[in-house]
Amino acid sequence: MKWNKDTFALKGNLLYTPSPEKLVSLASHYLVCEGGKVSGAFPVLPERYKGISVRDFGDSLIIPGFVDLHMHAPQYAMRGLGMDMELLQWLESFTFPEEARYADLLYAEKAYRIFAQDLKKSSIARACIFGTIHADATFLLMQLLEETGIVAAVGKVNMDVNCPDYYGESTMQSISETVRWIEASQERFQRIFPILTPRFAPVCSSGLMGELAGLQQKYCLPLQSHLSENRAEGQWVQSLFPESRFYGEVYDRFGIFGSHGPTVMAHCVYSSPDEVALMKERGVFIAHCPQSNVNLASGIAPARSYLDGGQRMGLGSDISGGFSLSGFRAISDAIQMSKLFWRLQDTDKKPLSLSDAFYLATKGGGAFFGKVGSFEEGYAFDVLVLDDTFLASPARLDMVSRLERLVYLAGQDCICEKYVSGVKVWDAIEDR
Amino acid sequence: MKWNKDTFALKGNLLYTPSPEKLVSLASHYLVCEGGKVSGAFPVLPERYKGISVRDFGDSLIIPGFVDLHMHAPQYAMRGLGMDMELLQWLESFTFPEEARYADLLYAEKAYRIFAQDLKKSSIARACIFGTIHADATFLLMQLLEETGIVAAVGKVNMDVNCPDYYGESTMQSISETVRWIEASQERFQRIFPILTPRFAPVCSSGLMGELAGLQQKYCLPLQSHLSENRAEGQWVQSLFPESRFYGEVYDRFGIFGSHGPTVMAHCVYSSPDEVALMKERGVFIAHCPQSNVNLASGIAPARSYLDGGQRMGLGSDISGGFSLSGFRAISDAIQMSKLFWRLQDTDKKPLSLSDAFYLATKGGGAFFGKVGSFEEGYAFDVLVLDDTFLASPARLDMVSRLERLVYLAGQDCICEKYVSGVKVWDAIEDR
C-alpha cells in the first residue's frame, strides 16, 4: 500500500498526561499520525504501517503542543513593561493607550507580525486570543495567525462603557462592527476562527452583553472574557451590578456564561463557591494565569481546588499581564504559585505536581478545542519535538527528570519542530 | 601620554543604582576603567583620557555585573529536578545523595566543569558558593572557577551531626580537613578565596561551631550559612538548641554570626524581630533567595522590611533550591514575590520596584565584596554589555523600559560581553 504524506510517524521518547495524576512516558516509541490525528503510539511500528515515512528523533523528547487559553495579542509589544503596577492602574496607563494604537493598521501590521512570528516559534500549538476593539486590525491579526499554522480563536474586543475617551465604542458601533467582523472572518480561515470577546463586565453595558448573547446563538460562536481577577475589580463589578450575587452571575444573566456555547473565563482568583459551582454547571473553562496574577499582584487562584473539583481548566500566559509566551514557564509558574497557595493560604490544598500542571497545559486546556493535548488515539496530532542537549549533565537522567528540567529551564531554543493537526508549522533548522 | 590596556572605556547606555530608589540612566556615555576600577562615566570623553582604547557598543545597554550571594555548586547538576518536594525531604532524597558523589574526583571534575562554564557565560560577576564536605573536590572547584575570571568565595561544607550515613564527617575530621583546605587555598588564587561554610545549625555540633569561630579569627575568613529558611527547620533548631531564643542566636553563641568576619546568611524567611536586629548589629548580610523559597515551598522573605530597615542584603539563586543562574530572573522573582507578600501577608509592605530589586542584585549584594555593583567612581569595573535586539518592538523604548523588559525576558543570549574587575571574562562572539 502506498501511503500519502498525511500518514507518517515520529520516533522518540513520548511523554503525555491522559489524566492529571498520570504522566505516561514511552521510551523510543513511534507516534503515528493519520489525517492530522494520532492513530497510536507503538514500541515497534505495526505491520499495517509498513512503508510510511518515519522521522527518527533519537533520544529527543516528544510531547503534545501546549494550549494557551488566554492572551492579548496587542499587548505583546508591551510585555515585561509597566510591571510595577496593579491591574486597574496598569490598564489605564499602559494597556488602553497601547491598544488604541491599533486603529492604525500600519502599526497593527508591524506589531502583529512580530507577535505572530514569535507565537509560531513558541511552544504554543493552540490559543484563545484577544485583539482590540478594531474589527479591521483584528481581521489582519487573524490573517497573520493563519500563516503561522497554529490553531487559534481570535476575538475583536467589545467595550462600550467606562472606557477612556480615546479607546471605546458605542453599543451600536460595537455590535455592528462585531457583526461585520464575524461575517468577514467566519469560515474564512482554515485554522483561525472568531470568538466573541466582551472585555470584562465593568466596561460592557447590559445592552451590549444582551446583544452578544444573541450573536452567539445566531453565529454559533465561542466566547471569552475575564472573571474575578482582582479585589478592586470585584468591588467595582458589585457596585455596577448590585443585583448579581457574584461576578459570574452578571455574565450569566445576559446569557453569556456558557449557556449558548463554549466559554472561557480568565483568572478566577476570587471566585466564590457559587461562582465556581455555576462554572461547573455551565461547563465554563477557567484560564488559569499564574504569572499574570503575580505580576499584577492580583493573588493566587486556587488551582488545586479547581482541579480536584473537576472544573474544566487550562493555563493562560495572559500576555501581557504575563510576559512569557512559553508553555514551559506557564507550567512551572502554576506549580510555584500552587506551592505558595498551600504555604500561605490553605495547607489542605496540596501543591500541583509536575504531572498536574503539564496536564493543564496540554489536555486540560486542549479540551476547549476538542480532542487536543494528548497522544491518545484520535487526538489532534499537535506535537513538540524537544532538544535538551543544551542542558549538560554529568549523569544520565530518566525521561520524566528530563521533562521536569525543561519545564524549569527551557528557553525558546529547545524546540526542534512543532506540528499542529499533523502539519509541521515550525522547524528550527529550516528557520536558521 | 601612552595608556596601557588597563585603562579603557566602553561606550553605550549605562544603567545602575547608587541607592535602591535611584535608577540612573545615562544614554550614550563613556564608562572609563582604570586599573580594574570605574574612574567615571562621561557624556564626552575627558581630555585627560585622550588616546585610551574605546569600544563603542552603540545602542546597547551596559549595567553592573550581578552578584549572587548564595548557591551550591554541586547541586547545579540537579537543578530543576525533584522540585515537587519540601526542604528536608528534598535534602534527604536528592541533595545529600548528589553531594556524596563528589567524593569521586572524576565525577566532581565532570560536574564542576559544566557548572564553571555555565557560570562564566552567565550574568553573574561575583558569587558566594557552597561546595561539598570534600576538601579536594572543593579545591578542584576553586581551580575551575579561577579560570572563569569571576570573583567567588567558595566553601568546603562542614556537617558533623544528624547527617546521613553516607554523607557526613566527624568533628575532628571536619576541622582537620577544613584547615588543610584553607591552607591549600588561601592566597593561592587571584580571584577565588575560601569562606567558612557550616551547612546549617541542625547538622553542626556545638564543638564544630566553636572550632570554626577559632578558625575564622586565625585565618581572617568570611563565613556563610543558612538561616530561618523553613518552618520545620526552625522547629528542629529550637529542639536542638533550646537555650537559644532564636535561630541566629545559635550561631552567635558560638561566635559565627558576624562578630569575627564578614558573614552571609541565606534565606531569612522566618527571622524574628530579635534575629533581624542582631543581623543588623553584627552587619550580617542576608542572601534573599526568592525562587528557592517558592520552589521548596518555604514561604516569602519580607524583603521590603529588610530593605527599608537598612539590612545588608543581596540576592541569591540558591542553586538548586533555585534552578536559574540568571541574575535577571533573580530580580524578577524578587519583584514578583514581594508583590505576593504585599497581597497575601502584609499590605503595609509595598512591593519591590524594578529599581529596588536591581539594586539588590548589584550594589546590595556587591557590598559583601567591597565597592562592587555600581558605576560610581572607585567601584570595581564589573560590567555586562547587553544586546536586546532579539526582543523586536514596534515602537522605540526608553532605556529603563528596555532594562525592565530584559529583567523579565532575558535569556542567556542577551549577554555580549562580561567584565570582572576590568578584565573581559566572556565574549559571546569569541565563544561562537
Interface residues (C-beta under 8 A of the other chain):
Chain A: A77 R79 G80 L81 G82 M83 D84 Y107 K110 A111 I114 D118 V294 N295 A297 S298 G299 I300 F323 S324 I335 Q336 K339 L340 W342 R343 L344 Q345 P351 S353 L354 A392 S393 P394 A395 L397 S401 E404 R405 L406 V407 Y408 L409 G411 Q412
Chain B: A77 R79 G80 L81 G82 M83 D84 Y107 K110 A111 I114 D118 V294 N295 A297 S298 G299 I300 F323 S324 I335 Q336 K339 L340 W342 R343 L344 Q345 P351 S353 L354 A392 S393 P394 A395 L397 S401 E404 R405 L406 V407 Y408 L409 G411 Q412
